[in-house]
Amino acid sequence: MQRIDAHEWSSVEDMFDAFAEAMGYQRAYGGSTSAFSDVFADVGTFDFGSDPDSTGTVLAIAGFDTLMSLDDRTAHLILDHFAREARLAGLYAHPMLCLIESAADHRLEPVGG
């Protein structure tokens, strides 16, 4: 399980740094929201951030409301990219799950479309 705590983030750049550290990739690789699709695809194929000997990959993000407050669009895109790549990872028999914790009274749009 990869755990990320977003409570102390003060910028979207903090998010990029936290994801790179938690998932073990070069920060320059995932420096934009469009790059996250590639990041999560590589997690799905066990290139990094996941263990092929495990039964799957779980990404848990505490304080997700912090990111929603900083940039709602980015927050949605992160979940959307993860959901899409998790479906593809299923083709490799690699279940992927993203759990978010939020104290905000904020409804998220559907993801993974």
C-alpha positions as CSV (number, residue, x, y, z in Angstrom):
1,M,0.0,0.0,0.0
2,Q,1.2,3.5,-0.9
3,R,0.1,6.1,1.6
4,I,0.1,9.8,0.8
5,D,-0.9,12.5,3.3
6,A,-2.1,15.7,1.6
7,H,-3.0,17.6,4.7
8,E,0.1,19.8,4.6
9,W,0.2,20.5,0.9
10,S,0.2,24.2,0.0
11,S,0.5,23.8,-3.8
12,V,-0.1,21.4,-6.6
13,E,3.7,21.1,-6.8
14,D,3.6,19.5,-3.3
15,M,1.3,16.9,-4.7
16,F,3.6,16.0,-7.6
17,D,6.5,15.7,-5.1
18,A,4.5,13.5,-2.8
19,F,3.3,11.1,-5.5
20,A,6.9,10.8,-6.9
21,E,8.2,10.0,-3.4
22,A,5.5,7.5,-2.5
23,M,5.5,5.7,-5.8
24,G,9.2,5.7,-6.5
25,Y,9.6,7.5,-9.8
26,Q,11.6,10.5,-10.9
27,R,9.8,13.8,-10.1
28,A,10.4,15.1,-13.7
29,Y,8.5,12.1,-15.0
30,G,5.2,13.1,-13.5
31,G,5.3,16.9,-13.5
32,S,1.9,17.5,-15.1
33,T,-1.6,16.1,-14.8
34,S,-1.4,14.6,-18.3
35,A,1.7,12.7,-17.3
36,F,-0.2,10.9,-14.5
37,S,-1.9,8.6,-17.0
38,D,1.6,7.4,-17.9
39,V,2.6,7.2,-14.3
40,F,-0.4,5.1,-13.3
41,A,0.0,2.9,-16.5
42,D,3.6,2.1,-15.4
43,V,2.3,1.3,-11.9
44,G,-0.2,-1.1,-13.6
45,T,2.6,-2.9,-15.5
46,F,4.7,-3.1,-12.3
47,D,7.4,-0.7,-13.6
48,F,7.4,1.1,-10.3
49,G,5.2,1.9,-7.3
50,S,3.9,-1.7,-7.2
51,D,5.1,-5.2,-6.4
52,P,4.4,-8.0,-8.8
53,D,4.5,-10.5,-6.0
54,S,1.6,-8.7,-4.2
55,T,-2.1,-9.3,-4.9
56,G,-2.6,-5.7,-6.1
57,T,-1.8,-2.1,-5.5
58,V,-3.6,0.3,-3.1
59,L,-3.0,4.0,-3.1
60,A,-4.5,5.7,-0.1
61,I,-4.6,9.5,0.0
62,A,-5.4,11.2,3.3
63,G,-6.6,14.8,3.3
64,F,-7.8,14.7,-0.3
65,D,-9.9,17.8,0.4
66,T,-6.7,19.8,0.6
67,L,-6.0,19.1,-3.1
68,M,-9.7,19.8,-3.9
69,S,-9.3,23.2,-2.3
70,L,-6.0,23.9,-4.1
71,D,-7.2,22.8,-7.5
72,D,-10.5,21.0,-8.0
73,R,-9.8,20.2,-11.6
74,T,-6.4,18.6,-10.8
75,A,-8.0,16.5,-8.0
76,H,-10.6,15.1,-10.4
77,L,-8.0,14.4,-13.1
78,I,-5.8,12.5,-10.7
79,L,-8.7,10.2,-9.8
80,D,-9.8,10.0,-13.4
81,H,-6.4,8.9,-14.6
82,F,-6.1,6.3,-11.8
83,A,-9.5,4.8,-12.6
84,R,-8.8,4.5,-16.3
85,E,-5.4,2.9,-15.8
86,A,-6.7,0.6,-13.1
87,R,-9.1,-0.8,-15.6
88,L,-6.3,-1.5,-18.0
89,A,-4.1,-3.0,-15.2
90,G,-6.9,-5.5,-14.8
91,L,-5.9,-7.0,-18.1
92,Y,-2.5,-7.8,-16.5
93,A,-4.3,-9.4,-13.5
94,H,-3.1,-6.4,-11.4
95,P,-6.0,-5.0,-9.3
96,M,-5.5,-1.4,-8.4
97,L,-7.5,0.6,-5.9
98,C,-7.4,4.3,-4.9
99,L,-8.8,5.3,-1.6
100,I,-9.3,8.9,-0.6
101,E,-10.2,10.5,2.7
102,S,-11.8,13.8,2.8
103,A,-13.5,15.8,5.5
104,A,-14.9,18.3,3.0
105,D,-18.6,18.4,2.0
106,H,-17.7,18.2,-1.6
107,R,-19.2,16.0,-4.3
108,L,-16.8,14.5,-6.8
109,E,-17.8,14.2,-10.4
110,P,-17.8,10.6,-11.8
111,V,-14.3,9.4,-12.6
112,G,-12.8,7.0,-15.2
113,G,-15.0,7.9,-18.1
